[in-house]
Amino acid sequence: MKRKLFGYWLLVLVVAALVAISLSFSAIAVETVIIGDEGELTDAVDQLPCGTVVSQVNVAAGYWMNRLEMVVKTPDGATQSLGVHGYPGGSQFPPITLADGEYITDVSGDFAPPGIASPYLYTIEFTTNLGNTYGGYGAAGGTLNDGDPNTGPHPGNFPGIYPFDYSADDGWQIVGFSTSPVVGAIETFGVVEIPVPECCKDKDCEDAPCVKCDMETTTCTAPGEEEGQPHKMCDEGCVNTQNDDFNCGDCGVDCTLLEGYKCVAGVCKPPKAGKP
């Protein structure tokens, strides 16, 4: 009976560990609503693995925005659609294909304010970290205005169409949308961001293990003083102070100043008798 119980709890611990590991490598997703109320989040964006980037954006638009879709690439090279937002309609534009190392940092466009009988999202434009701009899409057949109801895609119907411009914080990228569509258009609109990873594992960091990957921010950071941690950043780089002859026990403790001395378990020790 005891053996069976031990096996059961061992299985529970293994499963819990695997879950914790998988979660630690999922991207941290943040939603920001730009137009209207909170919408429907991009599919499974909070489960994207660390290192995910946008590879393609698909857009359909006419007088206003009809459909939006993000396609991402995961570190293993696989691509995945994060869902189509909107409804059929408008013209399907050629896909926006991002280069390696390129990611979306800014989304801008124009919208009709809430409270009027019209689609909200009219135009959209994307800007990347490389300074490339894609768009704008939408608002065909009309001129955008700043409040004059007699101009715009449908003169006389709207109190005005207004611009928006949203930039991701430094170190973050826009990977998805949060929307609430109506027939043929997008009524509310927001963006979803995840960090641009500097690292996903400790081994990705230069000077590891003195510098470790902080999975909360996916950046390489120097850990605080840890009891029993033998590795330290010294003038020579990351060293093991337990066996480094020039940094024995601490940075700068040079055992070689004494003939024959070696660093053993963090202490400079003389050569054994009978050995040079």
N, C-alpha and C positions, 0 to 999 in steps of 0.2 A: 504493500500500500504506500509506504513511504517513497519507494522508487517511482511509483506512478505519479505521486504528487510532485516529486522533484522534477520529473520530466515535463509535467504540465506548466509549472512555474518557469522552467527554463524556456519553454516555447513562448510563454507570455513575454518574457524579458527580451527574447530575440525579436519578436514582432514589434514590440515597443521601440526597440533600438532602430529597426529598419524604418519605422514610421518617422522617428525623429530625424534620421539621416535624410530621408526623402524631403521632409519639410524644410530642413536647413538649406537645401539646394533649390528651393522654389523662390521665384522672384517675389519681392515685396511690391504689391500693386497699390497705387494711390489713384483715386478717381477725383476729377475736378469738373464740376458742372459749369458750363459756359452759358448756355441758353436754356431757359425754362426750369423745370423741376428735375429731380434725380431720375435718370433713365435706366434702361436695362444694360447691365454691364456686358462688356465683351466676353464671349464664352471662355471660361476656364483660364482667364488671364492670370489669376492668382496662383495657378499651378505651373506656370512656365518655369523651366529650369534656368538656373543662373547661366548667363551667357547668351540668352535669347536676343535676337535682333529682328527688326522688320526687314523683309526682303522685297516685298511688293505691296503696293496700294492700288486698289481697283475703285474707280469712280464712275458713276453714271449721273448725268445732270442735264437739265434743259433750262426752263425758266428758273428753276430752283434745284437744290440738291435732291436726288432721288435715292441713290444707294451709295454706301461706303463699305469697303472691306479691307481689312489688314491681313496680310499673309506673313507669318514669321518663320524664321529659320532657327532651329535649336542647335546647340553645340555639336551634335552628332551629324549635322548636315540635313536633317529631315525638315520639310516644310509643313506648315499647318495653318489653315484658315481659322481666323478667330471669329468667324460668323459674318453674315451679310446684314448690314443695318439699313433699313429703309424698305421701299417697295419697288416693283418693276416700273419703269418709265424713264423718259429722258434718253440721252445718247450715251452709250458705253464708250468711254475714252480708252486709248491705249494704256496699258498698265504702267504705273510708275515703278521702275525697277531700281533699287538702291544698290550702290557699289559696296564691296567689302569695306568695312570700317565706317560706313555711312549710316547715320541714324537721324530720326526726325526730332528736331528740337523746338519747332514753332508751328502753330496752326493759326491761320488768320482767315478772315472772310467777312461776310455781311449777313445780318439776320433781321427779320421783322420782329418787333417786340411782342411779348405775350399780350393776350387780351383782344386780338383781332382775328377775324376768320380767315387765316391764311397760313400756309406753311411758314415755319420759322427760319430754317437754314437756307439761305439763298446762294451764297458762294463760299468756296473754300480754297485755301492755298496752303501748301506745305513747304517748310524750309528745313534744311538739314545742317548738321554740324560742319559740313564741307562748304556751306554757303550757297548750295544749290536750291533753287526755288521751283516748285512744281505747281502749276495752276496759273490763274484761278479758274475754277470750274463753276458753271451755273450762271444764272441771271441772263440767259440768252434773250435777245430781242428787246432789251430795255437798258436804261441808264440808272445806276444807283443814285439815291438822293439822301439828303440830310433832313428830311421832315416835310418836304413838299409833296402833298398827296396827289398832285397832278403830273408827277413824273415817276419813272420806275417801270418795272415789268408790266404792271397792271394799273395804269393811271386812274386815280380817283378812288381806289379801294383801300389804300393803306396810309396810315399817318406818317410813314417813313421807314426807311431801311437803314440800319446802323452797322458800323464796322465793329469787329472784335479782333483782338490779337492776343494769343496766349503763348507764353514761352515756358518751357520746362525749366526747372531749377538746374543749376550746374550739377553735372554728374548724373542726370536723369534723362530718359528718352521717352517719347510718346509712342506707344505700341498698340493702342486700341481705342475704341470709342464706347461711350455710354449714350444710348439714344432711346427715344420713345417715338416710334414712327406713327404717322397717320397715312391714309391711303395716298400713295404716290409721292410722299415727301417725308421729311424728318422734322418732327415737332419740337423735340428737345434734344440738346446736344452737349456732350462733355467728352473729355479725353481721359485715357488711362495711361499712367506712367509706371515704369520700373527703372531701377538703377542701371546705368551703363557700367558693367562690371570691370573693375580693375583686376579682380581676381575672383575665382570661384573655389579654389582650394589653396591650402598653405603653400603647396609646391609652386603655385603660380607667382609667388612673391619673391622678388630678389632679396637676398640675404635671409632667406628662410633657414632655420627655424627661429632666428631672432626676430623676424618680422612675420606676422601671421595674417591670414585672411579673415577679416571681420565680416561674417556672413550677414550681419544686419545692414551693412553699408556696401558690401562687396569691394572694400578697399583694403590695401595692405597697411597694417598698423603695428607699431612696436608694442608688445604687451608690457604691462607693468611688472615690477619685480615679483618674481614667483619663487617661493621657497623651493629649493632643490633644483631650480632651473640652471643647468650648467652653461647654457649658451648665452653669450653677451656680444654686443656690438663694440668692438675695440678698433684701434687704428687700422689693424689688418683686415677688418671686416668682421663677419660673424664667426666667432670661435667657440670651441668647447673648453671652458676654463678648467675642466677636470684633467685634461691631458695636453694642453697647449703649452709648450716650453717657454713661450714668450709672454703668455698671459695666464699664469698659473694661479687659479683661485680667484683672480680678478684681473682686470685689464692692466697691463704694464708691469706685472710681476714676472721678471725675466730670470728663469732658472739658469740660463746659459752663462750668466755672469760668474757663476761658480763652476769650475771645471768638472765636467762629468755629471752634473746634476740634471735630473729629469723631473718633469711634472707627473706626479702620480696621485690620482684622486684629489687633485686640487692643491697639492703640496709639493714644494721642491724637495727632492730627496737625493741624497748622495748615491754614487754608484756602489753596487754591492762589493764586498771585499773580494779581492782577486780579479776584479774587472776594471778596465780603464774607465 
